[in-house]
Amino acid sequence: MWETILVIAGVFVALSGCLWFFIGKTARRRHDAIAPGKFDFDAFKSREIARRGVHDTTRYGKKR
């Protein structure tokens, strides 16, 4: 009886430690905050288009 309780408590502590470690590692991968009025939409659009490999069809004056 006591052995079962100790095993369950040990498993709980081990899983809690793993979850704490995982959350700690993933929480550090935050992006820098953008100050109000400092967002460069053209640079963002260029990065997204280059990353996704999508053709830019939003430029003004572009003929199809």
Long-range contacts (C-beta under 8 A, 24 or more apart in sequence): none
